[in-house]
Amino acid sequence: MNQLILIHLLHIFIFGSLFLYVGIQNQKIPTWLYSVLFYLGFIILFYHGYKTYALLKAGKNPWINLFHIFIIAPLLIYIGANGIKTPMYVYQFVLMLAFTVIGYHGYYLLLRGT
């Protein structure tokens, strides 16, 4: 399977679903999930930080990686650190990101199939 197709599927079914769940359930998510979100935020931060460095070194545009560094990672870390005290508007933002993730990756997955 093509690596790009796998990335699209992973984002649609795993991350998009996770964001949907967190956005819909908001403060009713299990407490252990806050730790998962916290550490996932740091994993995303360091992984995409490395990818950004590699792309810049190769003279390529790292805009997707920068989006993950400055939007996704801090959001997940913030939710994980604040736990149940996370404001409702943050969950609404996660819900918007869920639709964005599913729509963006679904669109490009369909483009690759045609």
Biopython code that builds the backbone (N, CA, C, O; Angstrom):
import numpy as np
from Bio.PDB.StructureBuilder import StructureBuilder

atoms = [
    (1, "MET", "N", (0.849, -1.179, 0.000)),
    (1, "MET", "CA", (0.000, 0.000, 0.000)),
    (1, "MET", "C", (0.894, 1.241, 0.000)),
    (1, "MET", "O", (1.914, 1.290, 0.687)),
    (2, "ASN", "N", (0.502, 2.208, -0.759)),
    (2, "ASN", "CA", (1.231, 3.462, -0.852)),
    (2, "ASN", "C", (1.256, 4.154, 0.519)),
    (2, "ASN", "O", (0.251, 4.160, 1.231)),
    (3, "GLN", "N", (2.398, 4.731, 0.883)),
    (3, "GLN", "CA", (2.540, 5.382, 2.186)),
    (3, "GLN", "C", (1.576, 6.554, 2.350)),
    (3, "GLN", "O", (1.051, 6.777, 3.441)),
    (4, "LEU", "N", (1.344, 7.292, 1.288)),
    (4, "LEU", "CA", (0.436, 8.433, 1.361)),
    (4, "LEU", "C", (-1.008, 7.984, 1.606)),
    (4, "LEU", "O", (-1.741, 8.632, 2.354)),
    (5, "ILE", "N", (-1.411, 6.894, 0.986)),
    (5, "ILE", "CA", (-2.756, 6.352, 1.221)),
    (5, "ILE", "C", (-2.895, 5.916, 2.680)),
    (5, "ILE", "O", (-3.927, 6.145, 3.310)),
    (6, "LEU", "N", (-1.858, 5.294, 3.202)),
    (6, "LEU", "CA", (-1.869, 4.868, 4.602)),
    (6, "LEU", "C", (-1.979, 6.068, 5.545)),
    (6, "LEU", "O", (-2.694, 6.005, 6.545)),
    (7, "ILE", "N", (-1.284, 7.145, 5.237)),
    (7, "ILE", "CA", (-1.370, 8.365, 6.042)),
    (7, "ILE", "C", (-2.789, 8.920, 6.011)),
    (7, "ILE", "O", (-3.325, 9.304, 7.050)),
    (8, "HIS", "N", (-3.399, 8.966, 4.834)),
    (8, "HIS", "CA", (-4.784, 9.459, 4.729)),
    (8, "HIS", "C", (-5.734, 8.586, 5.538)),
    (8, "HIS", "O", (-6.571, 9.108, 6.274)),
    (9, "LEU", "N", (-5.621, 7.278, 5.414)),
    (9, "LEU", "CA", (-6.500, 6.368, 6.152)),
    (9, "LEU", "C", (-6.307, 6.492, 7.657)),
    (9, "LEU", "O", (-7.275, 6.483, 8.418)),
    (10, "LEU", "N", (-5.059, 6.608, 8.079)),
    (10, "LEU", "CA", (-4.754, 6.763, 9.503)),
    (10, "LEU", "C", (-5.380, 8.047, 10.048)),
    (10, "LEU", "O", (-5.950, 8.045, 11.139)),
    (11, "HIS", "N", (-5.276, 9.128, 9.302)),
    (11, "HIS", "CA", (-5.844, 10.391, 9.755)),
    (11, "HIS", "C", (-7.379, 10.367, 9.751)),
    (11, "HIS", "O", (-8.013, 10.945, 10.634)),
    (12, "ILE", "N", (-7.965, 9.705, 8.767)),
    (12, "ILE", "CA", (-9.430, 9.643, 8.712)),
    (12, "ILE", "C", (-9.986, 8.781, 9.841)),
    (12, "ILE", "O", (-10.863, 9.217, 10.586)),
    (13, "PHE", "N", (-9.476, 7.560, 9.965)),
    (13, "PHE", "CA", (-10.093, 6.600, 10.878)),
    (13, "PHE", "C", (-9.582, 6.668, 12.310)),
    (13, "PHE", "O", (-10.338, 6.366, 13.234)),
    (14, "ILE", "N", (-8.339, 7.049, 12.526)),
    (14, "ILE", "CA", (-7.808, 7.097, 13.892)),
    (14, "ILE", "C", (-7.895, 8.511, 14.462)),
    (14, "ILE", "O", (-8.596, 8.744, 15.447)),
    (15, "PHE", "N", (-7.185, 9.451, 13.843)),
    (15, "PHE", "CA", (-7.123, 10.797, 14.408)),
    (15, "PHE", "C", (-8.432, 11.557, 14.229)),
    (15, "PHE", "O", (-8.867, 12.252, 15.147)),
    (16, "GLY", "N", (-9.059, 11.439, 13.080)),
    (16, "GLY", "CA", (-10.343, 12.083, 12.875)),
    (16, "GLY", "C", (-11.387, 11.559, 13.843)),
    (16, "GLY", "O", (-12.169, 12.327, 14.403)),
    (17, "SER", "N", (-11.397, 10.237, 14.040)),
    (17, "SER", "CA", (-12.341, 9.631, 14.987)),
    (17, "SER", "C", (-12.048, 10.061, 16.423)),
    (17, "SER", "O", (-12.966, 10.338, 17.195)),
    (18, "LEU", "N", (-10.762, 10.115, 16.773)),
    (18, "LEU", "CA", (-10.381, 10.568, 18.112)),
    (18, "LEU", "C", (-10.834, 12.003, 18.343)),
    (18, "LEU", "O", (-11.396, 12.315, 19.394)),
    (19, "PHE", "N", (-10.596, 12.873, 17.374)),
    (19, "PHE", "CA", (-11.013, 14.268, 17.503)),
    (19, "PHE", "C", (-12.540, 14.378, 17.574)),
    (19, "PHE", "O", (-13.070, 15.178, 18.345)),
    (20, "LEU", "N", (-13.241, 13.578, 16.775)),
    (20, "LEU", "CA", (-14.707, 13.576, 16.847)),
    (20, "LEU", "C", (-15.178, 13.176, 18.235)),
    (20, "LEU", "O", (-16.049, 13.824, 18.817)),
    (21, "TYR", "N", (-14.607, 12.119, 18.755)),
    (21, "TYR", "CA", (-14.992, 11.630, 20.081)),
    (21, "TYR", "C", (-14.735, 12.689, 21.154)),
    (21, "TYR", "O", (-15.607, 12.976, 21.974)),
    (22, "VAL", "N", (-13.536, 13.263, 21.141)),
    (22, "VAL", "CA", (-13.189, 14.279, 22.142)),
    (22, "VAL", "C", (-14.082, 15.506, 21.982)),
    (22, "VAL", "O", (-14.562, 16.057, 22.973)),
    (23, "GLY", "N", (-14.307, 15.934, 20.742)),
    (23, "GLY", "CA", (-15.126, 17.114, 20.504)),
    (23, "GLY", "C", (-16.580, 16.935, 20.891)),
    (23, "GLY", "O", (-17.216, 17.868, 21.384)),
    (24, "ILE", "N", (-17.108, 15.742, 20.671)),
    (24, "ILE", "CA", (-18.521, 15.484, 20.999)),
    (24, "ILE", "C", (-18.708, 15.218, 22.491)),
    (24, "ILE", "O", (-19.638, 15.737, 23.108)),
    (25, "GLN", "N", (-17.820, 14.409, 23.066)),
    (25, "GLN", "CA", (-17.960, 14.047, 24.485)),
    (25, "GLN", "C", (-17.481, 15.150, 25.420)),
    (25, "GLN", "O", (-17.889, 15.206, 26.580)),
    (26, "ASN", "N", (-16.623, 16.018, 24.922)),
    (26, "ASN", "CA", (-15.975, 17.099, 25.673)),
    (26, "ASN", "C", (-15.576, 16.676, 27.083)),
    (26, "ASN", "O", (-14.757, 15.767, 27.217)),
    (27, "GLN", "N", (-16.095, 17.269, 28.109)),
    (27, "GLN", "CA", (-15.618, 17.007, 29.468)),
    (27, "GLN", "C", (-16.052, 15.648, 30.021)),
    (27, "GLN", "O", (-15.747, 15.317, 31.166)),
    (28, "LYS", "N", (-16.754, 14.873, 29.218)),
    (28, "LYS", "CA", (-17.191, 13.547, 29.656)),
    (28, "LYS", "C", (-16.247, 12.437, 29.189)),
    (28, "LYS", "O", (-16.547, 11.258, 29.378)),
    (29, "ILE", "N", (-15.106, 12.798, 28.578)),
    (29, "ILE", "CA", (-14.167, 11.760, 28.141)),
    (29, "ILE", "C", (-13.519, 11.127, 29.373)),
    (29, "ILE", "O", (-13.425, 11.778, 30.414)),
    (30, "PRO", "N", (-13.072, 9.873, 29.279)),
    (30, "PRO", "CA", (-12.405, 9.231, 30.423)),
    (30, "PRO", "C", (-11.149, 10.009, 30.835)),
    (30, "PRO", "O", (-10.472, 10.601, 29.994)),
    (31, "THR", "N", (-10.855, 9.999, 32.108)),
    (31, "THR", "CA", (-9.712, 10.781, 32.605)),
    (31, "THR", "C", (-8.382, 10.295, 32.038)),
    (31, "THR", "O", (-7.465, 11.099, 31.870)),
    (32, "TRP", "N", (-8.250, 9.003, 31.738)),
    (32, "TRP", "CA", (-6.996, 8.492, 31.185)),
    (32, "TRP", "C", (-6.721, 9.064, 29.800)),
    (32, "TRP", "O", (-5.568, 9.136, 29.373)),
    (33, "LEU", "N", (-7.776, 9.469, 29.098)),
    (33, "LEU", "CA", (-7.598, 10.007, 27.750)),
    (33, "LEU", "C", (-6.892, 11.365, 27.767)),
    (33, "LEU", "O", (-6.249, 11.740, 26.786)),
    (34, "TYR", "N", (-7.006, 12.095, 28.863)),
    (34, "TYR", "CA", (-6.282, 13.363, 28.970)),
    (34, "TYR", "C", (-4.773, 13.129, 28.923)),
    (34, "TYR", "O", (-4.042, 13.898, 28.299)),
    (35, "SER", "N", (-4.317, 12.084, 29.572)),
    (35, "SER", "CA", (-2.883, 11.754, 29.521)),
    (35, "SER", "C", (-2.471, 11.342, 28.114)),
    (35, "SER", "O", (-1.401, 11.720, 27.638)),
    (36, "VAL", "N", (-3.311, 10.576, 27.462)),
    (36, "VAL", "CA", (-3.025, 10.161, 26.086)),
    (36, "VAL", "C", (-2.901, 11.382, 25.185)),
    (36, "VAL", "O", (-1.969, 11.471, 24.386)),
    (37, "LEU", "N", (-3.824, 12.315, 25.308)),
    (37, "LEU", "CA", (-3.789, 13.536, 24.492)),
    (37, "LEU", "C", (-2.546, 14.363, 24.800)),
    (37, "LEU", "O", (-1.923, 14.915, 23.893)),
    (38, "PHE", "N", (-2.188, 14.449, 26.067)),
    (38, "PHE", "CA", (-1.005, 15.205, 26.476)),
    (38, "PHE", "C", (0.259, 14.637, 25.819)),
    (38, "PHE", "O", (1.029, 15.376, 25.204)),
    (39, "TYR", "N", (0.464, 13.340, 25.949)),
    (39, "TYR", "CA", (1.677, 12.723, 25.385)),
    (39, "TYR", "C", (1.627, 12.675, 23.855)),
    (39, "TYR", "O", (2.658, 12.813, 23.196)),
    (40, "LEU", "N", (0.449, 12.482, 23.300)),
    (40, "LEU", "CA", (0.306, 12.509, 21.846)),
    (40, "LEU", "C", (0.692, 13.881, 21.308)),
    (40, "LEU", "O", (1.314, 13.977, 20.250)),
    (41, "GLY", "N", (0.335, 14.937, 22.020)),
    (41, "GLY", "CA", (0.720, 16.286, 21.623)),
    (41, "GLY", "C", (2.230, 16.451, 21.551)),
    (41, "GLY", "O", (2.746, 17.059, 20.614)),
    (42, "PHE", "N", (2.945, 15.908, 22.544)),
    (42, "PHE", "CA", (4.408, 15.997, 22.520)),
    (42, "PHE", "C", (5.022, 15.133, 21.430)),
    (42, "PHE", "O", (6.018, 15.521, 20.819)),
    (43, "ILE", "N", (4.441, 13.969, 21.180)),
    (43, "ILE", "CA", (4.934, 13.116, 20.093)),
    (43, "ILE", "C", (4.782, 13.844, 18.763)),
    (43, "ILE", "O", (5.702, 13.853, 17.944)),
    (44, "ILE", "N", (3.623, 14.450, 18.553)),
    (44, "ILE", "CA", (3.376, 15.202, 17.318)),
    (44, "ILE", "C", (4.345, 16.371, 17.208)),
    (44, "ILE", "O", (4.895, 16.628, 16.137)),
    (45, "LEU", "N", (4.552, 17.077, 18.310)),
    (45, "LEU", "CA", (5.454, 18.227, 18.317)),
    (45, "LEU", "C", (6.872, 17.832, 17.896)),
    (45, "LEU", "O", (7.466, 18.480, 17.034)),
    (46, "PHE", "N", (7.405, 16.786, 18.494)),
    (46, "PHE", "CA", (8.776, 16.387, 18.183)),
    (46, "PHE", "C", (8.896, 15.736, 16.807)),
    (46, "PHE", "O", (9.863, 15.986, 16.088)),
    (47, "TYR", "N", (7.928, 14.909, 16.437)),
    (47, "TYR", "CA", (7.979, 14.266, 15.121)),
    (47, "TYR", "C", (7.924, 15.303, 14.011)),
    (47, "TYR", "O", (8.744, 15.284, 13.093)),
    (48, "HIS", "N", (6.962, 16.203, 14.098)),
    (48, "HIS", "CA", (6.816, 17.197, 13.039)),
    (48, "HIS", "C", (7.900, 18.276, 13.115)),
    (48, "HIS", "O", (8.204, 18.921, 12.111)),
    (49, "GLY", "N", (8.477, 18.471, 14.287)),
    (49, "GLY", "CA", (9.641, 19.344, 14.383)),
    (49, "GLY", "C", (10.804, 18.776, 13.599)),
    (49, "GLY", "O", (11.485, 19.496, 12.869)),
    (50, "TYR", "N", (11.031, 17.475, 13.753)),
    (50, "TYR", "CA", (12.089, 16.808, 12.990)),
    (50, "TYR", "C", (11.790, 16.852, 11.491)),
    (50, "TYR", "O", (12.672, 17.150, 10.685)),
    (51, "LYS", "N", (10.546, 16.555, 11.126)),
    (51, "LYS", "CA", (10.161, 16.576, 9.705)),
    (51, "LYS", "C", (10.316, 17.973, 9.105)),
    (51, "LYS", "O", (10.726, 18.109, 7.952)),
    (52, "THR", "N", (9.993, 19.003, 9.874)),
    (52, "THR", "CA", (10.146, 20.381, 9.401)),
    (52, "THR", "C", (11.614, 20.680, 9.127)),
    (52, "THR", "O", (11.959, 21.253, 8.094)),
    (53, "TYR", "N", (12.464, 20.289, 10.053)),
    (53, "TYR", "CA", (13.908, 20.496, 9.872)),
    (53, "TYR", "C", (14.392, 19.798, 8.600)),
    (53, "TYR", "O", (15.126, 20.386, 7.806)),
    (54, "ALA", "N", (13.984, 18.554, 8.413)),
    (54, "ALA", "CA", (14.421, 17.784, 7.240)),
    (54, "ALA", "C", (13.918, 18.411, 5.941)),
    (54, "ALA", "O", (14.658, 18.479, 4.960)),
    (55, "LEU", "N", (12.680, 18.864, 5.929)),
    (55, "LEU", "CA", (12.127, 19.484, 4.722)),
    (55, "LEU", "C", (12.800, 20.818, 4.418)),
    (55, "LEU", "O", (13.099, 21.113, 3.261)),
    (56, "LEU", "N", (13.038, 21.622, 5.444)),
    (56, "LEU", "CA", (13.712, 22.899, 5.225)),
    (56, "LEU", "C", (15.138, 22.686, 4.716)),
    (56, "LEU", "O", (15.622, 23.419, 3.854)),
    (57, "LYS", "N", (15.785, 21.684, 5.260)),
    (57, "LYS", "CA", (17.146, 21.356, 4.835)),
    (57, "LYS", "C", (17.161, 20.920, 3.364)),
    (57, "LYS", "O", (18.120, 21.189, 2.640)),
    (58, "ALA", "N", (16.090, 20.248, 2.932)),
    (58, "ALA", "CA", (15.980, 19.788, 1.545)),
    (58, "ALA", "C", (15.418, 20.875, 0.627)),
    (58, "ALA", "O", (15.284, 20.654, -0.576)),
    (59, "GLY", "N", (15.088, 22.043, 1.178)),
    (59, "GLY", "CA", (14.562, 23.134, 0.376)),
    (59, "GLY", "C", (13.100, 22.984, 0.017)),
    (59, "GLY", "O", (12.639, 23.569, -0.963)),
    (60, "LYS", "N", (12.354, 22.197, 0.805)),
    (60, "LYS", "CA", (10.934, 21.974, 0.538)),
    (60, "LYS", "C", (10.069, 22.749, 1.524)),
    (60, "LYS", "O", (10.550, 23.225, 2.553)),
    (61, "ASN", "N", (8.785, 22.868, 1.192)),
    (61, "ASN", "CA", (7.839, 23.618, 2.006)),
    (61, "ASN", "C", (7.256, 22.726, 3.107)),
    (61, "ASN", "O", (6.638, 21.708, 2.797)),
    (62, "PRO", "N", (7.439, 23.083, 4.382)),
    (62, "PRO", "CA", (6.948, 22.240, 5.485)),
    (62, "PRO", "C", (5.617, 22.715, 6.077)),
    (62, "PRO", "O", (5.402, 22.560, 7.279)),
    (63, "TRP", "N", (4.721, 23.286, 5.273)),
    (63, "TRP", "CA", (3.535, 23.926, 5.829)),
    (63, "TRP", "C", (2.654, 22.965, 6.627)),
    (63, "TRP", "O", (2.085, 23.362, 7.644)),
    (64, "ILE", "N", (2.530, 21.727, 6.195)),
    (64, "ILE", "CA", (1.694, 20.774, 6.931)),
    (64, "ILE", "C", (2.312, 20.474, 8.291)),
    (64, "ILE", "O", (1.610, 20.381, 9.298)),
    (65, "ASN", "N", (3.632, 20.323, 8.308)),
    (65, "ASN", "CA", (4.324, 20.061, 9.568)),
    (65, "ASN", "C", (4.208, 21.256, 10.513)),
    (65, "ASN", "O", (4.032, 21.081, 11.719)),
    (66, "LEU", "N", (4.305, 22.457, 9.973)),
    (66, "LEU", "CA", (4.165, 23.657, 10.803)),
    (66, "LEU", "C", (2.755, 23.761, 11.376)),
    (66, "LEU", "O", (2.584, 24.208, 12.510)),
    (67, "PHE", "N", (1.745, 23.356, 10.611)),
    (67, "PHE", "CA", (0.380, 23.337, 11.111)),
    (67, "PHE", "C", (0.270, 22.401, 12.325)),
    (67, "PHE", "O", (-0.376, 22.731, 13.320)),
    (68, "HIS", "N", (0.904, 21.244, 12.226)),
    (68, "HIS", "CA", (0.888, 20.298, 13.341)),
    (68, "HIS", "C", (1.645, 20.855, 14.551)),
    (68, "HIS", "O", (1.225, 20.656, 15.691)),
    (69, "ILE", "N", (2.760, 21.552, 14.304)),
    (69, "ILE", "CA", (3.571, 22.098, 15.392)),
    (69, "ILE", "C", (2.853, 23.235, 16.121)),
    (69, "ILE", "O", (2.866, 23.288, 17.351)),
    (70, "PHE", "N", (2.233, 24.135, 15.373)),
    (70, "PHE", "CA", (1.672, 25.338, 15.977)),
    (70, "PHE", "C", (0.183, 25.271, 16.305)),
    (70, "PHE", "O", (-0.316, 26.112, 17.052)),
    (71, "ILE", "N", (-0.534, 24.291, 15.763)),
    (71, "ILE", "CA", (-1.975, 24.186, 16.031)),
    (71, "ILE", "C", (-2.308, 22.885, 16.767)),
    (71, "ILE", "O", (-2.821, 22.916, 17.885)),
    (72, "ILE", "N", (-2.020, 21.760, 16.144)),
    (72, "ILE", "CA", (-2.455, 20.466, 16.680)),
    (72, "ILE", "C", (-1.757, 20.117, 17.995)),
    (72, "ILE", "O", (-2.420, 19.839, 18.994)),
    (73, "ALA", "N", (-0.422, 20.132, 17.998)),
    (73, "ALA", "CA", (0.326, 19.733, 19.196)),
    (73, "ALA", "C", (-0.009, 20.603, 20.413)),
    (73, "ALA", "O", (-0.310, 20.057, 21.475)),
    (74, "PRO", "N", (0.033, 21.939, 20.295)),
    (74, "PRO", "CA", (-0.306, 22.740, 21.478)),
    (74, "PRO", "C", (-1.741, 22.520, 21.973)),
    (74, "PRO", "O", (-2.005, 22.554, 23.175)),
    (75, "LEU", "N", (-2.650, 22.299, 21.041)),
    (75, "LEU", "CA", (-4.040, 22.059, 21.429)),
    (75, "LEU", "C", (-4.163, 20.775, 22.257)),
    (75, "LEU", "O", (-4.817, 20.765, 23.300)),
    (76, "LEU", "N", (-3.537, 19.704, 21.792)),
    (76, "LEU", "CA", (-3.602, 18.437, 22.521)),
    (76, "LEU", "C", (-2.905, 18.528, 23.872)),
    (76, "LEU", "O", (-3.392, 17.989, 24.866)),
    (77, "ILE", "N", (-1.758, 19.213, 23.905)),
    (77, "ILE", "CA", (-1.039, 19.393, 25.164)),
    (77, "ILE", "C", (-1.887, 20.218, 26.137)),
    (77, "ILE", "O", (-1.954, 19.911, 27.327)),
    (78, "TYR", "N", (-2.521, 21.250, 25.628)),
    (78, "TYR", "CA", (-3.375, 22.108, 26.470)),
    (78, "TYR", "C", (-4.526, 21.315, 27.077)),
    (78, "TYR", "O", (-4.797, 21.423, 28.273)),
    (79, "ILE", "N", (-5.201, 20.519, 26.253)),
    (79, "ILE", "CA", (-6.319, 19.712, 26.763)),
    (79, "ILE", "C", (-5.810, 18.703, 27.789)),
    (79, "ILE", "O", (-6.400, 18.530, 28.855)),
    (80, "GLY", "N", (-4.709, 18.041, 27.449)),
    (80, "GLY", "CA", (-4.161, 17.050, 28.376)),
    (80, "GLY", "C", (-3.715, 17.647, 29.691)),
    (80, "GLY", "O", (-3.891, 17.033, 30.743)),
    (81, "ALA", "N", (-3.137, 18.839, 29.647)),
    (81, "ALA", "CA", (-2.649, 19.478, 30.867)),
    (81, "ALA", "C", (-3.792, 20.017, 31.729)),
    (81, "ALA", "O", (-3.712, 19.973, 32.957)),
    (82, "ASN", "N", (-4.842, 20.518, 31.104)),
    (82, "ASN", "CA", (-5.954, 21.106, 31.862)),
    (82, "ASN", "C", (-7.008, 20.097, 32.277)),
    (82, "ASN", "O", (-7.769, 20.338, 33.214)),
    (83, "GLY", "N", (-7.056, 18.962, 31.583)),
    (83, "GLY", "CA", (-8.011, 17.925, 31.950)),
    (83, "GLY", "C", (-9.444, 18.404, 31.904)),
    (83, "GLY", "O", (-9.873, 19.048, 30.947)),
    (84, "ILE", "N", (-10.167, 18.085, 32.938)),
    (84, "ILE", "CA", (-11.596, 18.397, 33.006)),
    (84, "ILE", "C", (-11.851, 19.905, 33.032)),
    (84, "ILE", "O", (-12.963, 20.343, 32.737)),
    (85, "LYS", "N", (-10.845, 20.701, 33.378)),
    (85, "LYS", "CA", (-10.997, 22.161, 33.460)),
    (85, "LYS", "C", (-10.870, 22.841, 32.096)),
    (85, "LYS", "O", (-10.957, 24.066, 32.002)),
    (86, "THR", "N", (-10.665, 22.054, 31.044)),
    (86, "THR", "CA", (-10.538, 22.618, 29.697)),
    (86, "THR", "C", (-11.838, 23.325, 29.319)),
    (86, "THR", "O", (-12.916, 22.745, 29.447)),
    (87, "PRO", "N", (-11.745, 24.580, 28.851)),
    (87, "PRO", "CA", (-12.953, 25.322, 28.472)),
    (87, "PRO", "C", (-13.698, 24.662, 27.299)),
    (87, "PRO", "O", (-13.095, 23.981, 26.468)),
    (88, "MET", "N", (-14.990, 24.874, 27.253)),
    (88, "MET", "CA", (-15.840, 24.260, 26.235)),
    (88, "MET", "C", (-15.449, 24.670, 24.816)),
    (88, "MET", "O", (-15.533, 23.855, 23.897)),
    (89, "TYR", "N", (-15.020, 25.925, 24.622)),
    (89, "TYR", "CA", (-14.667, 26.369, 23.266)),
    (89, "TYR", "C", (-13.487, 25.600, 22.689)),
    (89, "TYR", "O", (-13.346, 25.520, 21.469)),
    (90, "VAL", "N", (-12.635, 25.032, 23.540)),
    (90, "VAL", "CA", (-11.512, 24.231, 23.060)),
    (90, "VAL", "C", (-12.030, 22.927, 22.460)),
    (90, "VAL", "O", (-11.533, 22.478, 21.427)),
    (91, "TYR", "N", (-13.014, 22.327, 23.095)),
    (91, "TYR", "CA", (-13.619, 21.107, 22.557)),
    (91, "TYR", "C", (-14.326, 21.391, 21.232)),
    (91, "TYR", "O", (-14.306, 20.565, 20.320)),
    (92, "GLN", "N", (-14.941, 22.548, 21.136)),
    (92, "GLN", "CA", (-15.589, 22.920, 19.875)),
    (92, "GLN", "C", (-14.558, 23.088, 18.762)),
    (92, "GLN", "O", (-14.817, 22.742, 17.609)),
    (93, "PHE", "N", (-13.399, 23.615, 19.109)),
    (93, "PHE", "CA", (-12.309, 23.741, 18.134)),
    (93, "PHE", "C", (-11.816, 22.361, 17.711)),
    (93, "PHE", "O", (-11.527, 22.143, 16.535)),
    (94, "VAL", "N", (-11.717, 21.438, 18.646)),
    (94, "VAL", "CA", (-11.323, 20.064, 18.319)),
    (94, "VAL", "C", (-12.347, 19.429, 17.390)),
    (94, "VAL", "O", (-11.978, 18.695, 16.473)),
    (95, "LEU", "N", (-13.613, 19.700, 17.613)),
    (95, "LEU", "CA", (-14.659, 19.169, 16.743)),
    (95, "LEU", "C", (-14.525, 19.735, 15.328)),
    (95, "LEU", "O", (-14.691, 19.008, 14.348)),
    (96, "MET", "N", (-14.226, 21.023, 15.222)),
    (96, "MET", "CA", (-13.992, 21.614, 13.898)),
    (96, "MET", "C", (-12.781, 20.980, 13.224)),
    (96, "MET", "O", (-12.796, 20.731, 12.019)),
    (97, "LEU", "N", (-11.736, 20.719, 14.002)),
    (97, "LEU", "CA", (-10.556, 20.064, 13.441)),
    (97, "LEU", "C", (-10.861, 18.634, 13.000)),
    (97, "LEU", "O", (-10.284, 18.142, 12.030)),
    (98, "ALA", "N", (-11.771, 17.967, 13.718)),
    (98, "ALA", "CA", (-12.152, 16.604, 13.330)),
    (98, "ALA", "C", (-12.752, 16.604, 11.929)),
    (98, "ALA", "O", (-12.387, 15.780, 11.090)),
    (99, "PHE", "N", (-13.669, 17.524, 11.682)),
    (99, "PHE", "CA", (-14.271, 17.610, 10.347)),
    (99, "PHE", "C", (-13.241, 18.016, 9.302)),
    (99, "PHE", "O", (-13.291, 17.559, 8.160)),
    (100, "THR", "N", (-12.324, 18.862, 9.692)),
    (100, "THR", "CA", (-11.260, 19.284, 8.784)),
    (100, "THR", "C", (-10.354, 18.115, 8.419)),
    (100, "THR", "O", (-10.033, 17.914, 7.248)),
    (101, "VAL", "N", (-9.946, 17.350, 9.416)),
    (101, "VAL", "CA", (-9.070, 16.197, 9.191)),
    (101, "VAL", "C", (-9.750, 15.184, 8.279)),
    (101, "VAL", "O", (-9.160, 14.728, 7.300)),
    (102, "ILE", "N", (-10.976, 14.838, 8.598)),
    (102, "ILE", "CA", (-11.700, 13.829, 7.815)),
    (102, "ILE", "C", (-11.959, 14.338, 6.403)),
    (102, "ILE", "O", (-11.791, 13.596, 5.435)),
    (103, "GLY", "N", (-12.364, 15.591, 6.280)),
    (103, "GLY", "CA", (-12.631, 16.157, 4.958)),
    (103, "GLY", "C", (-11.380, 16.292, 4.107)),
    (103, "GLY", "O", (-11.376, 15.896, 2.941)),
    (104, "TYR", "N", (-10.319, 16.847, 4.677)),
    (104, "TYR", "CA", (-9.069, 17.055, 3.937)),
    (104, "TYR", "C", (-8.484, 15.727, 3.454)),
    (104, "TYR", "O", (-8.169, 15.563, 2.275)),
    (105, "HIS", "N", (-8.348, 14.786, 4.389)),
    (105, "HIS", "CA", (-7.736, 13.512, 4.015)),
    (105, "HIS", "C", (-8.673, 12.657, 3.173)),
    (105, "HIS", "O", (-8.208, 11.898, 2.322)),
    (106, "GLY", "N", (-9.973, 12.761, 3.389)),
    (106, "GLY", "CA", (-10.916, 12.048, 2.534)),
    (106, "GLY", "C", (-10.879, 12.563, 1.109)),
    (106, "GLY", "O", (-10.919, 11.781, 0.159)),
    (107, "TYR", "N", (-10.801, 13.879, 0.957)),
    (107, "TYR", "CA", (-10.721, 14.486, -0.370)),
    (107, "TYR", "C", (-9.468, 14.026, -1.113)),
    (107, "TYR", "O", (-9.547, 13.616, -2.271)),
    (108, "TYR", "N", (-8.327, 14.094, -0.456)),
    (108, "TYR", "CA", (-7.089, 13.705, -1.141)),
    (108, "TYR", "C", (-6.975, 12.196, -1.341)),
    (108, "TYR", "O", (-6.293, 11.738, -2.258)),
    (109, "LEU", "N", (-7.633, 11.433, -0.494)),
    (109, "LEU", "CA", (-7.681, 9.988, -0.712)),
    (109, "LEU", "C", (-8.513, 9.678, -1.953)),
    (109, "LEU", "O", (-8.145, 8.818, -2.754)),
    (110, "LEU", "N", (-9.632, 10.376, -2.109)),
    (110, "LEU", "CA", (-10.455, 10.181, -3.317)),
    (110, "LEU", "C", (-9.734, 10.653, -4.578)),
    (110, "LEU", "O", (-9.864, 10.031, -5.632)),
    (111, "LEU", "N", (-8.988, 11.728, -4.482)),
    (111, "LEU", "CA", (-8.234, 12.206, -5.641)),
    (111, "LEU", "C", (-7.202, 11.178, -6.110)),
    (111, "LEU", "O", (-6.982, 11.011, -7.309)),
    (112, "ARG", "N", (-6.579, 10.500, -5.161)),
    (112, "ARG", "CA", (-5.558, 9.505, -5.499)),
    (112, "ARG", "C", (-6.180, 8.281, -6.169)),
    (112, "ARG", "O", (-5.531, 7.584, -6.948)),
    (113, "GLY", "N", (-7.464, 8.033, -5.846)),
    (113, "GLY", "CA", (-8.133, 6.883, -6.422)),
    (113, "GLY", "C", (-8.657, 7.114, -7.822)),
    (113, "GLY", "O", (-9.004, 6.158, -8.516)),
    (114, "THR", "N", (-8.721, 8.375, -8.257)),
    (114, "THR", "CA", (-9.280, 8.666, -9.580)),
    (114, "THR", "C", (-8.197, 8.968, -10.575)),
    (114, "THR", "O", (-8.487, 9.236, -11.741)),
]
sb = StructureBuilder()
sb.init_structure("model")
sb.init_model(0)
sb.init_chain("A")
sb.init_seg("    ")
for serial, (resi, resn, name, xyz) in enumerate(atoms, 1):
    if name == "N":
        sb.init_residue(resn, " ", resi, " ")
    sb.init_atom(name, np.array(xyz, "f"), 0.0, 1.0, " ", f" {name:<3s}", serial, name[0])
structure = sb.get_structure()
